């Protein structure tokens, strides 16, 4: 029930401060969890990022204000955090499908986006295999790119596709996929397509080396076609396993995906038995 309370309290805080300059960091501080953990949990449980939720709520409320008040468009734009009529009009039109001026001039349909409500239901009851393994620090060679949390679910698989289409797979085969957000509160994070690093081999242009610190890792086996099987396991880790765990908590802003050799499977990474692992750094509470 802890995560239900956290999400419920965060939604209440957002609604009470919806016209103020609030961030995920502010909300996480209010509900008493790390910003990184809060953003991951919110996204997994709610289906969209904190910033996306706030933006959609503001645009829905702005549409209502246009309908029922005589406030100027510029005043409504400023009220909901837009510093110019142009930026507000673009965001409003993307969300509602019509411009603010059209709402005032014509009878049009607007989209609603109601506040989230917590519904308690009985879920889980399944067995989730994992093990806790202490691993020493290790170094990888990697193709690195920075991503925003918002949209990363689609952007990272596209990054993998681009990596191999560009020929970089001949240098780094993709033994690991590694997320790094040391501050655990930023809007962006580094993602690496990586292999174990051989210090006797020169690092080619376009690649970097990174050392992953020593941690106790919770390791979760996963079988199924990529990327869905991995993303489903990841969602269960953050929304069900970690919140229910009494002995451990998230230790740092790292997440490692281990990928088995796809040539061992008839359909490669799309095989129903394709094997991967997710490694989460944990520490005793």
N, C-alpha and C positions, 0 to 999 in steps of 0.2 A: 504493500500500500504506500510505501515511501514515495515512489515515483508518481503515483496518482496525485498525492498531495503536492509534490513539487510542480507538476504541470498545472494543476488547478490553481495554485498560488501564483504561478507565473502568468497565467491567462488573466487572472484578476488584476494583477499589477499592470499588465499591458493595457487593459481596458481603462483603468483609472488614470493612466498617464499617456493615453494614445495620441494626444496633441503635443506632447513634449518630446524633446530630443533624447530618446531612450535607446540604449544599445543592448545587445545580448549580454555584455559584461555587466551592465547595470542590473538586468533582470536576474542573472545568475547570482550576483551578490545579494540581492534581495531575498532569494529563495535558499541561499546558503549552500550552493554547490559550486564547483569549479566551472568556469565559463566553457571550457572544452567539453567536459562531461555533459553539461546542460545542453549545449548545442547539438551534440551527437544524439542524446536521448530524446530531445524534442523532435528532431528531424525523423528519427526512427519511429517514434510513437505516433506523431501527427501527420507524417507524410510530406511535410515541407519544412523549410528552414525557418528559424525565428524571424529573420529579416523579411522573408517572403510573406509570412503570416501577418506581420505588422503592416507591411505595404498593402496587402489585400484588404485588411480591415480599414485602413485609412481611406483607400480609394472607394470602398463601399460606402463609408460614412460621408465622404465628399459628395458622392452621387445623391445621397439622401438630402444633404444640405442644399444642393442645387435645386432639388425638387420642392422643398418645403420652406425655404427661406429666400430672402431678397439680398443676401450677402453677395458682394462682388466676387467674380471668379478669382481675382488676384488675392482677395482676403481668404477665400476657402483654400486656395493653393498654399498660402503661407501658414494657415492654421494646421494643415496636415503635412508640413515639413518640406514643401517645395519652394525653392527660392526664386522661381520665375514662372510666369504663366505658360511659357513654351514647354518647360520640362513637365509641368503639371498636365498640360493638354496631351502630350505624348503618352505619359503614363496612364492617364485617365482613358484615352482612346484605346490603348492596348487592352486595358482591363474590361471596359464596358462595351467596346465596339462602336461607340459614338463619341463625339467631342463634347466638351462642357457646353459650348454655345448651342449645340443641337438640342441638348436637354432642355435648355431654357426656351428654345424656339418651337420645338415640335413635341408631340406626344411620342415618347420612345420608351422602350423597355430597358431597364438597368439591371445589372447583376447584383445579387446580394452575396455577402460573405459573412455569415453569422459568427459570433464568438464560439470557440470550441467549448463543448460541455463534456465533462468527464462521465463516462458510462462504465460502471464496474461490471465486468463479466468474468466468468470462470474460463480461463484459458490455460494452455500449458498441459501439464500432466504427462508430458513425453520425456523420454530419456535423452539427455544431451551429453554426449561423450566429451570429455576433456581431460587433460593432465596438466599438472604444474611442473615445469622443468626449468632449472637454473641453467642459463647459458652465459658464457663469457662474452666479452665484447668481440665483435667481428666486423671486418671491413668489406665493403662491396664496391664494385665498379658499376656505374649507373648512368642511364639517360634520365635527366631530371626535368620536371616542369612544375610550375606553380599553378595551383588551381584554387578557385573559390569553392567553398563548401556548397554553395547554391549551384546546382547543375552538375556537380561532380559525378553523380551516378551515371550520367550519359557521357560526360567528357572523358572520363578515364578509359572506358573501353575503346573510345575513338582514338585515344593516345596510343594504346597498345596496337591498334590496327595501323596507325601511321608509322609507328616504330618499325614494324616488319616490312611495310610497303616501301619505306625509304632505304631498306638494306641494313639498318642498324642491328637487326637480329643476328647478323653474322658476327658481330662483336659482343653483344649482350643478348643471350638467348631468352632471358626472362625467368630465371630461377626464382626470383622474388619480385613482389610488388610491395613497396614500402611507403607508408604515409608518415610524414614527420611534421609535427606542430609543437615544438618545444615549449612555447608559451601557453599552449592550451587555452586560447582565447581569441586568436586572430580570426579574421574573415577568410584568410587564405592559408594554404598548407603546401608543402612540397610532396610530390609523389615521384617515386623512382621505379623505373623498370631496371632490375639489378641482377647481377651475378656475383658469386664469391670473387674477391679480388686477389689476383696473383701479383705480388709486388715485383716479380721478376719481369713482368710484361709492361711495356710503356702504355700509358693511358692515352688513347687516341683523342684527337680533337672532337669536341662535341660530347665528351663523356667526363664524369667526375668520379671521385671516390668519396665515400662517407663511412664513418665508423659508427656502428650501432652499439650503444653502451650495454654493459652486462645488466641483466634483469632476471627476475623470476617471471617466466612467461606462462600464461594459461594458453594451452594449445588445443585448438578445436579442429578435428578432422571434418572434411566436407567432401561429399561425392555428388557429382551431377554436372550438367552442361554449364559452361560459363557464358555470361557472368551471373546468371540468375541464381544458381546454387550458392555461390559465394556471397552474393548480396543478401539472400534470405538468411543464411547462417549469421552473417554480420548483424542483421536486424535483431535476431533472437538474442545474440550476445548482449547487446546494449539495452534492449527493452525488457528482457526476462531473466537472463542469467546474472548479469552484474547487479541489477537492483535487488535480487533475491539472495545474493551471496552475503554471508555474515562475516566470514573470516578475512576476505580480501577486498581491496578496492583498486581502482585504476591508478597506476603508478606514474605514468609519464605519457607525453604526447607522441607515442609511436604505435604503429600497427604494421605487422608484417604478414604478407600473404606468401605462402610457399606453393609453388606449382610443380607438380610432377611432370615428367617428360611426356608430352602429348603423343609422341610417336609410338608409345606403348599401347595406345588405345585405338580401336578401329576408326572411331570418328574424331580423334584428336580431342581438343578442348570441348567439343560438342557431344562427346560420348556421355551416356547416362552414368557410367562408372568412373568418369574422370576424377582424379584425386587431387585435392588441395588442402591446405591448412591455413587457419588464421591464428596468429600469435598476438596476444594482448599482454602488455607488461602489467603485472600486479604486485601489490605489496600487502603485508598484513596490516589490518586496521589497528 
